[in-house]
Amino acid sequence: MVETIHASRIESDRASVNAELERLLGASICADAGPVQQALGYAVLGRGQRIRPVLALRVGRLLAADPALTLSAACAVEMLHCASLIVDDLPCMDNEMIRRGRPTVHREFGEPTALLGAFALVALAARVVMEQRVPDALRERQRLFQIQLLSTLDCAGLIAGQSMDLTLSGDTRDFHRNQMHELKTVPLFDLAVQAGMAYAPPEARIDEGLRRFGREFGVAFQVADDLVDGEIEDYAVVEVQLDRARHCLVGYGADAASVSELLDYLNARSLDHCHR
């Protein structure tokens, strides 16, 4: 019953994110973009967990951040995530055929259009952040969030992780698996937490525990995915990592219940796989 309530609340946040993504894409993409416009809708509006933007919304509520501004920042994170998926799936990268239950963007629209779509999404994510009107007291946070948004893609983040994914194999790849996941998965969850922080009032309590939570949650998401995908077999690995993430929220007490629900979601997903 509790899991059902959690799922319902998460679904409500997903619906908000999906509606805003649809609005942003409709309002921001030029009508003559042709197949690129179609590719963007295909990449972003398809079936997805939306855990990153939902995490941003939950952190924003914890800090009493401006809801509309936080939603825009959350959607910027999701657009950046979708751009990274387009690139990861390309034949010159991971050469994936299926993404979110249907053909990948390059299979549906061709590699040139897929590449243009990925570039367009990065640009749109950055625009979405800076086009929002914010109170003077929050302008510096807005600027810093946009810098972090773009930094997530650089050679110390997602690009480094993808490069490692391409070049390592065999025992060396297994040895560096955790580092590779740290670079490929964790930065976007860290960014999601920062999206939740970005428009909090100046007096909001923001500490290193929340930033640590973003990183630990990212690792928890990855190991839960690895369990579901059969790359690891021991549920205890997931359980330990969920506890590490939960510990980061101790200082926030009952106020962090909404954020903790996402850990319960990952736990339920892992247990469901184990019980099949």
N, C-alpha and C positions, 0 to 999 in steps of 0.2 A: 504493500500500500504506500509506504513512504517513498519507494523508488518511483512509483507511478506519479506521485505528487511532484517529485523532483523533475521527472521527465516532462510533465505538463508545464512547469515553470520555464524550463529550458526551451521548450517548444514555443512558448510565448515570446521569449527573447529572440529566438531564431526568426519568428515571423516579423518582428520589428526590423531586424537586420535585413531580411530579404526585401521588405517593402522599401526601405531606404536605399538599398543597392539598386533596385529597379528604378527608383526615382532619380538617383544620381546618374545612372547610365543613360536614362532617357533625356535628362536635362543637359548633359555635358558632352555627348558625342554628336558630332556634326552629322547632319542627315545624309550628306553625300559621301560618307566614309565607306559605303558599299559593303563588301564582304567583311572588312575589318570590323565594322559596326556589328554585324551578325556574329562574328567570332567572339567579340567581347561579351555579348549577351550569353552566348553558349558557354563560355568559360566561367563566367561569374554566377549566372543565375541557375545553373544546373544544381543537382542534388549535392549538398555538402553539409558537414556537421556544424559548421559555423562556430566552432568552439572558441576560436581566437577572438572574434568580435563579441561573443557572449561573455567571455572572460573580461573583456574591456568594460562592458556594460556593468557587470557585477562589481568590479573594482570601483568604477565611477560611483555607483550607489553607496558603496561602503564609505566613500570619501565625500559624499554629498556634492558630487561634481554636477555641472550643468548637463542635464540629460540630452538635449538636442546636440550640443557640441560634442559630447562623448560619443553619441551614436555616429556622427560624421567621422570622428577619429577611428572608431571601431571599424567602420566600413572601409576606410583607407587601408587599415591593416589587412582586411580580407581581400581587397583588390591587389595589394602587394603579394599576398599569399597566392592568389590565383595566377598572377603573372609568373611567379616562380614555378608553379606547376606546369604552365605551358612550356616553359624553357626546359624544365627537368624531363618532360615527356618526349622531347624532340629526338629524332633518329640519331643525331650526333651526340646526344646525352644518354638518357636511360632507354630510349627507344620503346616507350610504353604504347600499347595499343588501346588500352581501356583506362578511363579515368572517371570516377564517380558513376560507374555503371553504364557508360556509353563511350563511343569512340573518342579518342583524344582530339584536341583542337587541330593538330596538324593533319590527322587522318581525315577529319571532316572538311577542313578548309584549305589544306595544303600548307607546306612549311613557310613560304614567304608571308602568307596572311597570318599564320600563327606568331611569327616573329614580330610583325608589325603590331599585332594585338598585345603582345607582352610589353613592348615599349609603350604603347598607348595606355595600358593599365598603370604602369609605374608613373607616367606623367599625370594621369588622372588622380591617382592616390595623393600625389604631392599637391595638386591643385585643390583637391577637396579640403585638405587641411588649411591651406592659406587663404582660401576664399571665404572662410567663415569669419563673420564679424564677432570679435570678442571684446570684453571689457578691457580697459587699459591695464588693469592689474594682472591679466592673464596673457598679455601679448608675448611676453618673454617665454612663457611656458609653451605657447603655440609655436614659436620659432624653434625652440629646442626640440619639440616633438617632431617637427618636420625634418630637422637635421637627423634625428635618430631614425626616423622612417627611412630616409635615403641611406643612412649609414648601415642599416640592416642588410642591404644588398652588397656592401663593398667586400673587399678582399679579406676582411677579418670576420666576415659573417657568412651569409648564404653562398656567396661565390666560392669562398674557401672550402666550404663543406662539399659543394658540388664538384669542385676540382679534385678533392680527395676521393670522392666517390668514383670518379672517372679513372683515376690513376692507380688506386690500390686494388689488389686482388689476393686471393688465397689467405694464407696465415697472416700476412701483413695487414690485410683488410680486417680480419677478425680482431687483431690486436688493437687496431685503431678505431674499432666500431664506435665506442663511446665518444671519442673525440669527434668523429664524423657526425654523429647524431647531435652532439653539442653545437656544432656549427650549422647543421642543416635544419634542425627542428627548433632548438631552444630560442634563437634570436627572435622569431616571430611571436613567441609567447611572452618573452621579455617585452617586446614592443607592445603587445596587447595590454599588458599591465600598465605600461607608460601611457597608453591611450586613455586608460581609466583615470590616471593621475593628472593628465594634462590640464583639465578644466575644473579641478577641485578648487574650492575657495582658498585664499592664501592662508587661512588659519587651520586648514585641514591637517590632520596628523599623517604625514607621509614619512615612512622610515625605510631602512634598508631591508627590513623583513618582507615588505611587499615585493621589492625587486628580487629578493632571493626566492620568494614564492613563484614569481613568473618563471624563473630558471628551473626550479625544482618541478613545477607543474609541467613544463616542457619535456623534461626527462621522463616524468610519469606518463605523459601522453605517448611518448615514443615506446616505452617498454610495454605499455598496454597494447599498442599497435603490434609490436613484435610478438606478443603472446597470441593475439588473434591471428596473425599471419603465420604462426608456427615457427618463428625464428628463435623464440625461447619457449621452454616448456614448463617452467616453474613459476606458478602464480605468486609465490613468496617474494620474488624479485619485484613484482608490481606492488605488492602490499608494503614492502619496505620503503619503496620510493614514494608511495602515497603518504605514508607517515612522515617522511622527510618534508614533503610539501606542506602537510597539515601543520607541522610544528612551526613553520614560518608565520602562521597566522595567530599563534597563541596570544600575542600581545593585544589583539583586537577583540578577543572574547566572543560573546554572542553576536556582536555586530558583523562578524565575518561569516555568518551562517550561509548567506547567499553565495559567497565565493566558495565555501567548502562544499556546497552542493555539486560543484563541478568535479570535485574529487570523488564524491559518491557516484557520480555518473560514470567516471572512468572505472571505478571499482565494480559497479554493476555490469558494465560492458565486459570486463575481464572475467567476472564470475560466470556470466551467461555463456561465454565461450568455453570455460572449463567444464560446465555442466552439460554440454551438448553430447 
